[in-house]
């Protein structure tokens, strides 16, 4: 393969990774909108769209393997391919988490714990994913560190949100007159909300992973990899 063609393939890989990130981010945004509006059709759209995300992942995985096997890249090119492979793995998992959110929407039938702003947490995670991919595209080292720092704030917000849910559950009056179905519905609501908070926190973790791989790609610095 001519060197020019090889470089074109590397550029195409980066472009395709960025395209996958746009698809995944759109799925996450739709899942949050469906949750906010109790939009069953949009939730199903997110769930059914997971096949597209999985296929994008498989196609890009094959591209990475071909570049590694056929070109035997070294130094910066090797880090680019390896980091891209790690990033698409994180993107595929974010897609799975978006599906989780959509499935929670299908199961929910009422509003609970209005003091927990899931949408605000969700917007933060979307911004972190988008910023991580912008850093990948621009090879922006400073942005990588910024994303890692912002994850600490996200973790704090998720912790406070979870504690709020548990506190409200403890303070909810349940006695011998409470119907069993009512108690079961309450526990399902609590479980679903705690899972939502956990999944959004994991999206933030994946954004940090992507930033960490970009940092390694650009500077061969593994400081943020964990």
CORSUL-V147671 format. One record per residue. N is the residue number from 0. PHI is phi in degrees with one decimal (* if undefined). PSI is psi as a letter, one per 40 degrees, with the letter a starting at -180 (* if undefined). Layout:
n = (N,N)
phi = (PHI,PHI)
psi = (PSI,PSI)
This chain:
n = (0,1,2,3,4,5,6,7,8,9,10,11,12,13,14,15,16,17,18,19,20,21,22,23,24,25,26,27,28,29,30,31,32,33,34,35,36,37,38,39,40,41,42,43,44,45,46,47,48,49,50,51,52,53,54,55,56,57,58,59,60,61,62,63,64,65,66,67,68,69,70,71,72,73,74,75,76,77,78,79,80,81,82,83,84,85,86,87,88,89,90,91,92,93,94,95,96,97,98,99,100,101,102,103,104,105,106,107,108,109,110,111,112,113,114,115,116,117,118,119,120,121,122,123,124,125,126,127,128,129,130,131,132,133,134,135,136,137,138,139,140,141,142,143,144,145,146,147,148,149,150,151,152,153,154,155,156,157,158,159,160,161,162,163,164,165,166,167,168,169,170,171,172,173,174,175,176,177,178,179,180,181,182,183,184,185,186,187,188,189,190,191,192,193,194,195,196,197,198,199,200,201,202,203,204,205,206,207,208,209,210,211,212,213,214,215,216,217,218,219,220,221,222,223,224,225)
phi = (*,-65.1,-58.8,-60.6,-65.2,-62.5,-63.1,-63.1,-67.7,-64.5,-64.7,-65.5,-60.5,-60.9,-63.6,-71.3,-63.1,-64.9,-64.1,-59.0,-63.8,-65.8,-63.2,-65.5,-63.0,-63.6,-63.9,-65.3,-63.9,-64.4,-63.2,-68.8,-64.0,-62.3,-65.2,-66.3,-98.0,53.8,-92.8,-65.8,-64.3,-66.3,-59.4,-66.3,-61.8,-63.9,-62.6,-69.4,-77.4,-65.6,-61.5,-63.7,-62.0,-62.2,-68.5,-59.1,-60.5,-63.8,-64.3,-71.8,-59.6,-64.1,-61.0,-63.0,-63.4,-61.7,-64.6,-70.3,-77.7,-89.6,-106.7,45.8,-68.7,-130.8,51.7,-61.7,-64.7,-63.5,-66.0,-60.5,-67.1,-63.5,-67.0,-62.1,-62.9,-64.2,-66.7,-67.2,-65.5,-64.6,-63.3,-62.3,-72.5,-63.5,-58.7,-63.4,-67.7,-63.1,-62.6,-55.8,-60.5,-64.4,-67.7,-62.5,-63.4,-64.5,-86.2,-81.8,-134.9,-161.2,-83.9,-138.7,52.6,-63.1,-74.0,-93.9,-90.1,-62.1,-63.8,-64.9,-62.8,-62.1,-62.4,-62.5,-66.1,-61.7,-60.9,-65.6,-64.8,-62.1,-67.9,-64.0,-73.9,-62.7,-64.5,-62.1,-68.0,-94.8,53.9,-94.6,-66.6,-59.3,-63.9,-62.3,-65.7,-63.3,-63.3,-62.1,-67.5,-66.8,-65.6,-62.0,-66.1,-61.2,-59.6,-63.1,-64.1,-68.0,-63.7,-62.1,-62.0,-64.4,-65.1,-64.2,-62.8,-64.5,-61.0,-63.6,-63.3,-61.8,-83.8,-70.6,-80.4,-127.4,-134.3,-67.7,-88.6,-72.2,-68.5,-59.7,-64.1,-66.4,-65.3,-62.8,-62.7,-62.6,-65.3,-66.4,-63.0,-62.7,-60.8,-63.4,-69.0,-63.3,-65.9,-61.4,-61.3,-61.2,-67.4,-67.0,-62.0,-67.8,-58.7,-60.2,-61.9,-66.7,-61.8,-64.7,-57.1,-66.7,-63.5,-63.3,-69.4,-65.8,-58.6,-66.0,-60.2,-80.7,-121.2,54.7,-113.7,-99.7,-57.4,-91.6,-80.3,-151.2)
psi = (h,i,d,d,d,d,d,d,d,d,d,d,d,d,d,d,d,d,d,d,d,d,d,d,d,d,d,d,d,d,d,d,d,d,d,d,e,f,g,d,d,d,d,d,d,d,d,d,e,d,d,d,d,d,d,d,d,d,d,d,d,d,d,d,d,d,d,d,d,d,e,g,i,i,b,d,d,d,d,d,d,d,d,d,d,d,d,d,d,d,d,d,d,d,d,d,d,d,d,d,d,d,d,d,d,d,d,i,e,i,h,i,g,e,e,h,g,d,d,d,d,d,d,d,d,d,d,d,d,d,d,d,d,d,d,d,d,e,f,h,d,d,d,d,d,d,d,d,d,d,d,d,d,d,d,d,d,d,d,d,d,d,d,d,d,d,d,d,d,d,e,h,h,h,a,e,e,h,i,d,d,d,d,d,d,d,d,d,d,d,d,d,d,d,d,d,d,d,d,d,d,d,d,d,d,d,d,d,d,d,d,d,d,d,d,d,d,d,e,f,h,f,d,e,h,*)
